[in-house]
């Protein structure tokens, strides 16, 4: 029987990726100055916790993504909703 892992050891996984997707992930990680695995972990964490604002690393990019999703709304409506959310104490 194998020994129990001492401390918080990280598991190593091997995943198969499409070559183009892998190149994209590596290039994006290089631009952000992080390891590709760190980038992937952040993306997975965000997908499983889509409403968690504490896991947002780049707030500017997060707001850009929110804005892209709501293109049919005016900028004034979008900013009004953000202010309402800030006053609600949800942050």
Beta strands, then each sheet from edge to edge (+ up, - down):
end
